[in-house]
Amino acid sequence: MKSARTLLAAALTLAPLTAGAETSVKIGVLNDRSSVYSDSQGIGSVIAAQFAVDDYAKELGVKVEVKAADHQNKVDIGAGIARGWYETEGVDMIIDVPNSSIALAVNVLARDLNKVLIGSGAGTAELTGKSCSPNTVHWTYDTWELGHGFAKAVYARGGKKWFFISADYAFGKELEANASEEVTALGGRVAGSVRAPIGTADFSSYLIQAQASGADTIAFANAGGDLSNALKQAAEFGLAGKFTMPGFVFQINNVQALGLHAAQGVLGLMPFYWDQNDASRAFAKRFQEQHPRKLMPNDMQAGVYSATLHYLKAVAAAGNGRDGRLVVAKMKELPTDDPLYGKGSIRIDGRKIHPVYLYEAKKPTESKGDWDYFKLISSIPGEQAFRPLSEGGCPLVNR
């Protein structure tokens, strides 16, 4: 097998270097380091960003410093860190930002201060909708893609009557709204919904309401540790096998937390899985070796790597890392191409376009070993996976 470095280098299309002095930038990885999203993003996203810098910054002629901070899933703390980074610490680009409310706040700061925001852990599709900005790129996934994509997949498998258990902030509400829209359009029905605060430990009352609703599908519009807790308690209630239970942001970390016995049959919609190909496996091996808990990378952490690499290409091509609008315009101009996400593009509204894959958690008897958790069900071309450009309401479109 080729080395990780050889595989990654072979897939890189270098942007032209600008003559003159070396360009320098600071990158800030802003995410949850201590709560429900710490495994989904956390230190893993920092590792991924640093890998991209280590692999390509020198040959692109860009000097890079990577910073990291914990936003604690609190808007005031996250916005305060972002403002301090942008205004006083010289950070040029902030990346990741799980928790949509925080991402929307940083989106405004990046626009007003002419910096760059790249959302990987961020979910809200508003970042490329009415709140779109010439300073923001949305990379890995969004609530429109997951809501509509999952609704189609589950409806085709017989999920006609839905009940939602949703995170009680922008991310969960948007997921629920998008999935409900698609379910209704397909001819299904929404039986009801409840909202759970982030960090909820006890889902029993919500599960009882879902069970009593008459629904055949209990949909979890939450993520990270909240999703793991909800699915675990649903299994303890004996709901597994009686209901279809999609988890919209169901990742490898959730399977690791639950075990395959509890997770088997749950669907996941994602653009990256560590066992896709030689390049993904090489990256995963390297990532696991560096991770303090020896976890495998998920799609959002791989997205940080992919996005950081493309950002560095754009900085090198622009010869200027300080002008956020110029760098984002260059990101949109250059085709995206990296070993983890493959070839793609960035639309005028800032939406990164790439294929998305529907996976199903394996039965314990199907798994061949540690971290062998998913089997591929189908693929969705990028042009079909994400919201049509004309429907988002982004003011950058048709200017």
C-alpha positions, 0 to 999 in steps of 0.5 A, a space after each residue: 500500500 502506498 504511504 499516506 503522504 504519497 496518496 495525499 500528494 498525488 491527489 493535490 492540484 497545487 494553486 499557482 504560487 505568488 512571487 515575493 514574500 511568503 504569505 502568512 495566515 492564522 487559522 482558528 479551530 472553534 468548536 466544542 472541546 468539553 461537551 456533547 460534540 467533543 468527540 464529533 469535532 473537538 481535538 479531532 478537528 484540530 488534528 485534521 486542520 494541522 495535518 492539512 497545514 503540515 502536508 501542504 502549507 510549505 509547498 504552497 508558500 503559506 506560513 500558518 499558525 493554528 489556534 484552537 478554543 472551546 466555545 462550550 456551546 454558548 453563543 456569548 462565549 463563542 462569539 466572544 472568542 471569535 471577535 477576540 481572534 479576529 480583532 486582536 489576535 490576527 486570526 484570518 479564518 475560523 473553521 468548524 463551529 458546530 452549534 448553528 447559533 454560534 456559527 450564525 454569530 461568527 458568520 456576521 463577525 466574519 462579514 463585518 470584519 472581512 475575515 473568513 468563516 468555514 463551517 464544517 461542524 456547523 449545520 444550519 443551511 441559513 449560512 448559504 440561505 438568507 444569511 449567506 455572506 461573501 466571507 463564508 463557505 459551508 463545507 461538509 453538510 447542512 440541515 437542508 441536505 440531511 433533512 430532505 435526504 433522510 426523509 426520502 431514504 426513510 420514506 422509501 423504506 416505509 417510514 410514512 408517519 413521523 415523530 421528531 425529537 429535536 434539539 431545541 436550537 436553530 440546528 434541530 429546528 431546521 432539521 425538523 422543518 426540512 424533513 417535515 417538508 419532504 415527508 409531507 411532499 412525499 405523501 407522509 404525515 408528521 404525527 408530532 414533535 418535541 424539543 430537547 435542550 442541548 445536553 439533555 441526559 434523560 430522554 424518557 419523557 420524549 420517547 414516551 410521547 413518541 411511542 404514544 403518537 402512533 408514528 412508525 418513525 421516530 426521527 432524532 434531529 440532534 447530534 453528538 452525545 445527545 443523539 447517542 443518549 437518545 438512541 441508547 435510551 430508545 433501545 432500553 425502552 424496547 423501541 429498536 425494531 418496532 420503529 424506524 429511528 433515523 438519526 440525522 447526524 449519525 456518525 462513527 462516534 455514535 456507533 462507537 458509543 452505542 456498540 453495533 448491537 444497539 446501533 445496527 440498522 441505523 442510517 447515516 448520510 455523510 460525504 466521508 467514511 474512513 474505509 472508503 478507499 486507500 486515501 481515506 484509510 491512510 488518513 484514518 490510520 494517521 489520524 487515529 495515531 495522533 488522537 489522544 483517545 485513538 478515535 477514527 475520523 468522521 466526515 466533519 473532521 475530514 471536512 476540516 482537513 479538506 476545507 483547510 487545504 482548499 483555503 490554503 490553495 486560495 490564499 496562495 493563489 490570491 497572494 493575500 490572506 488578510 482580505 477575507 472576501 478576496 480569499 473566499 472569492 478565490 475559493 469559489 473560483 478554484 475547483 475543489 480537489 483533495 484526497 478525502 472529498 475528491 473533486 467538487 466546487 463551491 457555489 456563489 452562495 458558499 455551498 461546497 458541492 460534493 457527493 453524499 453517501 447513504 450508509 447503514 450501521 452493520 449487524 455485529 455479525 457483519 463487522 470484521 473488526 474494530 471500527 468496521 461499522 458501516 456498509 454503503 447503501 447508495 450514493 447521491 450526486 452533489 447536484 442532487 444532495 444540496 438545496 437548489 441555488 434558486 431556493 435558498 434566498 441568498 442575496 449573492 445570487 443573481 447580483 
